[in-house]
Amino acid sequence: MQRHVAILGAGPVGLDAALACADAGRPFTVYEAADTVAAHVRSWGHVRLFTPWDLNASHRMRTHLPHAPTGEDCPTGAELATRLLDPVAALPVLAGRIRFRTRVAAIARTGLLKHEQIGTPVRAAAPFTLLLDTPDGEDTAEAGLVLDCTGTYSHPNALGPGGIPAPGERALADRITRTLPDTGDPDRWAGTVLLVGAGKSAQSAARDLAALPGTRVEWAVRSPAPDWGAVPGDTLPGRQHLVDASAALADGANDRVTVHTGTRVHALRPLGEQVGVTLTTPDGPLEILCDHIVALTGYTGDSALYRQLQVHECYATGAPMNLSAALLASAGGDCLAQPSAGIDSLRTPEPHFFIMGAKSYGRLNTFLLRTGYEQIDQLAAAYAEEAMLLSTGS
Ligand SMILES: Cc1cc2nc3c(=O)[nH]c(=O)nc-3n(C[C@H](O)[C@H](O)[C@H](O)COP(=O)(O)OP(=O)(O)OC[C@H]3O[C@@H](n4cnc5c(N)ncnc54)[C@H](O)[C@@H]3O)c2cc1C
């Protein structure tokens, strides 16, 4: 009998996994916490991807949707959701398969604790139990294969030194923006913004905030000499533009933007409507008063979800150990040039449980949609082999 597949998250990778199940004739259910597909992508819908349509749709999506957008244009997150992922979700093969407003709260191996039946066939044969938060209250579901495609965007990292919250950060949590600011309404960002982080999200925010005449940006960057993730001879123009724009801001191209390199956030405290922030800079402490704080210090997936499973995580990245080792071995350079790590790198000691998509990269920020779709290819091939063995009784 085919295993029932539970796909956690209806982002691009979860939807591609759903198509792979439909194509293979496997029973499956997609559990999505939000009331639409692509909820994370929509929350950065105003941001333009730096990869073009040709890289953003999987071959399965293109087979099911022959008129899916193609070409070298780079969509925004909103366009990716409405022009590709909504139509995928509306395909008849996915009808009734996506349970919206259903958050998976925890996963267990039915009847077995984390430390029991280590590496035995008993563990591998036991189904999974999912604890679900639904609009009608708690519920449970069973599955024989679980794909955790829940992404990372709802779990931002702290902005304090060494990745822990800076003193004052937790108390001011509701005054800190941890998603990419939408600068469509300039008044929303009037005054002084403290921007923290140096990755592509922070660089996009810096570029957009710098364009607002009523906004002053104090940009705190940890590295004393950031290279902004420059890729020599970059073939993705959008990514190269960001690097160039960030370097120009660091060189003083915009007098409303100050880039503080080699700088950490030491502490925050409320000062009426504003927040007082102490920065540790190479020249000593610096006090600034800001109206907004935008912390874009990365995201890491929610490992609490699989706490009761036997998942071997990398101590450095939080990604599944084998995948992390492969990624660290090829670290640096262009994420487009990353070799595909293969199905064995996706396996964890917990049989039939896989972390896929952006979450599979842990703290590493080099994940691309293309990689997620390749992961689904690898998994589909591995389980097609299993199905064949089952059908021939070997
Ligand atoms: C600003 C930004 C720009 C990016 N630009 C590019 C780019 O140009 N090119 C590129 O290839 N990649 C890009 N990426 C990286 C990556 O491709 C995206 O993060 C992509 O959305 C990852 O897809 P995913 O399906 O793995 O996860 P997500 O898109 O994060 O989807 C996860 C889904 O799971 C749901 N969910 C979360 N928790 C639960 C739960 N407990 N139970 C049920 N459902 C849950 C969420 O609501 C969401 O719908 C970008 C990322 C960001 C943040």
The ligand as an SDF file (V2000), in Angstrom:
LIG
                    3D

 53 58  0  0  0  0  0  0  0  0999 V2000
   12.6920   38.3510    0.2140 C   0  0  0  0  0  0  0  0  0  0  0  0
   13.0810   37.0600   -0.4230 C   0  0  0  0  0  0  0  0  0  0  0  0
   13.4700   37.0420   -1.7410 C   0  0  0  0  0  0  0  0  0  0  0  0
   13.8120   35.8270   -2.3440 C   0  0  0  0  0  0  0  0  0  0  0  0
   14.1940   35.8430   -3.6580 N   0  0  0  0  0  0  0  0  0  0  0  0
   14.4690   34.6800   -4.2710 C   0  0  0  0  0  0  0  0  0  0  0  0
   14.8040   34.6660   -5.6680 C   0  0  0  0  0  0  0  0  0  0  0  0
   14.9320   35.6980   -6.3180 O   0  0  0  0  0  0  0  0  0  0  0  0
   15.0020   33.4560   -6.2540 N   0  0  0  0  0  0  0  0  0  0  0  0
   14.9140   32.2640   -5.5790 C   0  0  0  0  0  0  0  0  0  0  0  0
   15.0730   31.2020   -6.1910 O   0  0  0  0  0  0  0  0  0  0  0  0
   14.6550   32.2580   -4.2530 N   0  0  0  0  0  0  0  0  0  0  0  0
   14.4330   33.4290   -3.5850 C   0  0  0  0  0  0  0  0  0  0  0  0
   14.1450   33.4170   -2.2360 N   0  0  0  0  0  0  0  0  0  0  0  0
   14.3620   32.1780   -1.4550 C   0  0  0  0  0  0  0  0  0  0  0  0
   13.2730   31.0920   -1.5390 C   0  0  0  0  0  0  0  0  0  0  0  0
   13.1070   30.6470   -2.8420 O   0  0  0  0  0  0  0  0  0  0  0  0
   11.9400   31.5350   -0.9430 C   0  0  0  0  0  0  0  0  0  0  0  0
   12.1290   31.7360    0.4330 O   0  0  0  0  0  0  0  0  0  0  0  0
   10.8030   30.5210   -1.1560 C   0  0  0  0  0  0  0  0  0  0  0  0
    9.5980   31.1190   -0.7400 O   0  0  0  0  0  0  0  0  0  0  0  0
   11.0030   29.2070   -0.3940 C   0  0  0  0  0  0  0  0  0  0  0  0
    9.9430   28.3480   -0.7020 O   0  0  0  0  0  0  0  0  0  0  0  0
    9.4530   27.1970    0.3100 P   0  0  0  0  0  0  0  0  0  0  0  0
    8.3020   26.5390   -0.3730 O   0  0  0  0  0  0  0  0  0  0  0  0
   10.5860   26.3690    0.7390 O   0  0  0  0  0  0  0  0  0  0  0  0
    8.9380   27.9500    1.6330 O   0  0  0  0  0  0  0  0  0  0  0  0
    7.9420   29.1720    1.8540 P   0  0  0  0  0  0  0  0  0  0  0  0
    7.7030   29.9420    0.6230 O   0  0  0  0  0  0  0  0  0  0  0  0
    8.4970   29.8960    3.0280 O   0  0  0  0  0  0  0  0  0  0  0  0
    6.5490   28.4890    2.2280 O   0  0  0  0  0  0  0  0  0  0  0  0
    6.2900   27.8770    3.4730 C   0  0  0  0  0  0  0  0  0  0  0  0
    4.7800   27.7270    3.6560 C   0  0  0  0  0  0  0  0  0  0  0  0
    4.5590   26.9610    4.8520 O   0  0  0  0  0  0  0  0  0  0  0  0
    3.5120   27.5420    5.6070 C   0  0  0  0  0  0  0  0  0  0  0  0
    3.7390   27.1560    7.0170 N   0  0  0  0  0  0  0  0  0  0  0  0
    4.6830   27.6220    7.8710 C   0  0  0  0  0  0  0  0  0  0  0  0
    4.6180   26.9600    9.0470 N   0  0  0  0  0  0  0  0  0  0  0  0
    3.6120   26.0500    8.9380 C   0  0  0  0  0  0  0  0  0  0  0  0
    3.0890   25.0510    9.8140 C   0  0  0  0  0  0  0  0  0  0  0  0
    3.5990   24.8330   11.0430 N   0  0  0  0  0  0  0  0  0  0  0  0
    2.0330   24.2990    9.3830 N   0  0  0  0  0  0  0  0  0  0  0  0
    1.5180   24.4710    8.1220 C   0  0  0  0  0  0  0  0  0  0  0  0
    1.9930   25.4180    7.2550 N   0  0  0  0  0  0  0  0  0  0  0  0
    3.0390   26.1750    7.6490 C   0  0  0  0  0  0  0  0  0  0  0  0
    3.6670   29.0320    5.3470 C   0  0  0  0  0  0  0  0  0  0  0  0
    2.4560   29.7160    5.6010 O   0  0  0  0  0  0  0  0  0  0  0  0
    4.0680   29.0610    3.8650 C   0  0  0  0  0  0  0  0  0  0  0  0
    2.9340   29.0800    3.0200 O   0  0  0  0  0  0  0  0  0  0  0  0
   13.7910   34.6160   -1.6140 C   0  0  0  0  0  0  0  0  0  0  0  0
   13.4030   34.6540   -0.2640 C   0  0  0  0  0  0  0  0  0  0  0  0
   13.0510   35.8670    0.3250 C   0  0  0  0  0  0  0  0  0  0  0  0
   12.6570   35.8550    1.7810 C   0  0  0  0  0  0  0  0  0  0  0  0
  1  2  1  0
  2  3  1  0
  2 52  2  0
  3  4  2  0
  4  5  1  0
  4 50  1  0
  5  6  2  0
  6  7  1  0
  6 13  1  0
  7  8  2  0
  7  9  1  0
  9 10  1  0
 10 11  2  0
 10 12  1  0
 12 13  2  0
 13 14  1  0
 14 15  1  0
 14 50  1  0
 15 16  1  0
 16 17  1  0
 16 18  1  0
 18 19  1  0
 18 20  1  0
 20 21  1  0
 20 22  1  0
 22 23  1  0
 23 24  1  0
 24 25  2  0
 24 26  1  0
 24 27  1  0
 27 28  1  0
 28 29  2  0
 28 30  1  0
 28 31  1  0
 31 32  1  0
 32 33  1  0
 33 34  1  0
 33 48  1  0
 34 35  1  0
 35 36  1  0
 35 46  1  0
 36 37  1  0
 36 45  1  0
 37 38  2  0
 38 39  1  0
 39 40  1  0
 39 45  2  0
 40 41  1  0
 40 42  2  0
 42 43  1  0
 43 44  2  0
 44 45  1  0
 46 47  1  0
 46 48  1  0
 48 49  1  0
 50 51  2  0
 51 52  1  0
 52 53  1  0
M  END
$$$$
